Amino acid sequence: METSISSRIEALSKDIELISKDVQNEDEKRKLQGIFAQATSKLQQPVESIWEIIMSPHAPTALMVVIQMGILKAVVDAGKPITAKELANITKGDEMLIIRLMRPLTAKNIFLETDITTYTSTPISQTLTAPPLLGGYQFMFDCATRSLANLPTYLTSTSYTDVVSTPGPFQAANNTADGMFPYLMATPSKMANFNAFMAGSLETRPDWFRTFPVPTMLLADAKPDASSVLLVDVGGGNGHDVEAFGRAFPDAEGRLVLQDLTPVIEGIQRLDARVERQVHDFFTPQPVRGARAYYFRYIFHDWPDDVCVQIMKHTAAAMEKGYSKMLIFEWVLPEKGVPLYPALLDINMMAVLNGRERTERQWRELLGRAGLKVVDVHKVGEESEGLIEAVLE
Ligand SMILES: Nc1ncnc2c1ncn2[C@@H]1O[C@H](CSCC[C@H]([NH3+])C(=O)O)[C@@H](O)[C@H]1O
């Protein structure tokens, strides 16, 4: 006997609930989300999908204003329903403006409308108040959205050549010769938003040093004396990553060094004593020579190829042949079927930094130009970043 659609939907919904609970890791989670997204797009009429895309910038824009006005904080802090009138009093904004801004956000379940023009927070708005997410949201809106909106105009002006050098879309959109990092560093609160964002992006990810075989790859043959350097985190931001690495391997011999530009190193509030801080511009010669590992997380996707080669050459010049390794933690795109997130990140890098996400072939070529060769590409699937291990040719 044929089962009715409604009983099949019910069975599917139970199954989805069970599978969702059993999902073990990021890779499985993203695969499942991909299947859900595909199912949704199959059910949607093409015209509905198109309208969803057309209307996609509007809610994030309303949310940015709501953050900027202090409404997000006021609603979450209230801990109970709060009216638009009360919000207008707290934020000194116009009541009617607040009502209009809150409509798409309640429709998206970012806030709950408990009564007419009365709101309370949801897990989404509550989670968004965490500094890494709030900082990240404001950073993306400020740095990426303007460049993205201007990208079609910019690419018309270049007759649709790929973005491979500076100046690029960010410079055109912001009418500046500077790159994103000097732009951020000129305003400490913007740089703080960015650093919080980068540190926070680790929290939802499995640690690279637990995912990939650090004991065999690095520790086993590292020089056993305490004065040699085990790992340099180049452009390591606040030091969150190298600090976590140190905590994971408390007995590993060797120094841990964090390098970044002056405003970042000087802005660090707290860091394990084991991690040495060093101001270093990676466009100048690498001062730490002969380390076991020079680790770069999310650095090269910020830069066009020619610029990456400069950074890589400075590192290669400091590496000890047969001992030092360059480790790159980034996306390694498949040649076909790039998942949505890294595909979007690539467009982001194009718009904001004249950078790009790269395939394994592109990584090998790039490293080869700096006199380095890839000895291994560690991956756990297409849905998460990989670790490229390279040595001197
Ligand atoms: N010229 C430069 N020299 C050294 N660090 C730089 C330079 N330009 C940008 N950076 C840093 O590069 C980093 C890129 S963001 C990545 C931060 C960190 N590795 C992480 O994965 O969380 C930022 O911390 C910047 O301050």
The ligand as a MOL file (V3000), in Angstrom:
LIG
                    3D

  0  0  0     0  0            999 V3000
M  V30 BEGIN CTAB
M  V30 COUNTS 26 28 0 0 0
M  V30 BEGIN ATOM
M  V30 1 N 52.6890 42.9090 6.6030 0
M  V30 2 C 52.2700 42.1270 7.5690 0
M  V30 3 N 53.1440 41.4910 8.3870 0
M  V30 4 C 52.7100 40.6790 9.3770 0
M  V30 5 N 51.4000 40.4360 9.6350 0
M  V30 6 C 50.5080 41.0420 8.8340 0
M  V30 7 C 50.8870 41.9150 7.7860 0
M  V30 8 N 49.7550 42.3430 7.1600 0
M  V30 9 C 48.7260 41.7840 7.8000 0
M  V30 10 N 49.1590 41.0060 8.8150 0
M  V30 11 C 48.3670 40.2130 9.7450 0
M  V30 12 O 47.8300 39.1030 9.0580 0
M  V30 13 C 46.7440 38.6080 9.8320 0
M  V30 14 C 45.6760 38.0930 8.8570 0
M  V30 15 S 44.2570 37.4670 9.6310 0
M  V30 16 C 44.8310 35.9000 10.2020 0
M  V30 17 C 45.2050 35.9490 11.6670 0
M  V30 18 C 45.5750 34.5850 12.2390 0
M  V30 19 N 46.6350 33.9050 11.5120 0 CHG=1
M  V30 20 C 44.3690 33.6840 12.3190 0
M  V30 21 O 44.2440 32.7880 11.5190 0
M  V30 22 O 43.5200 33.9180 13.1610 0
M  V30 23 C 46.2840 39.7610 10.7260 0
M  V30 24 O 46.5470 39.4260 12.0690 0
M  V30 25 C 47.1400 40.9240 10.2740 0
M  V30 26 O 47.4460 41.8400 11.2800 0
M  V30 END ATOM
M  V30 BEGIN BOND
M  V30 1 1 1 2
M  V30 2 1 2 3
M  V30 3 2 2 7
M  V30 4 2 3 4
M  V30 5 1 4 5
M  V30 6 2 5 6
M  V30 7 1 6 7
M  V30 8 1 6 10
M  V30 9 1 7 8
M  V30 10 2 8 9
M  V30 11 1 9 10
M  V30 12 1 10 11
M  V30 13 1 11 12
M  V30 14 1 11 25
M  V30 15 1 12 13
M  V30 16 1 13 14
M  V30 17 1 13 23
M  V30 18 1 14 15
M  V30 19 1 15 16
M  V30 20 1 16 17
M  V30 21 1 17 18
M  V30 22 1 18 19
M  V30 23 1 18 20
M  V30 24 2 20 21
M  V30 25 1 20 22
M  V30 26 1 23 24
M  V30 27 1 23 25
M  V30 28 1 25 26
M  V30 END BOND
M  V30 END CTAB
M  END
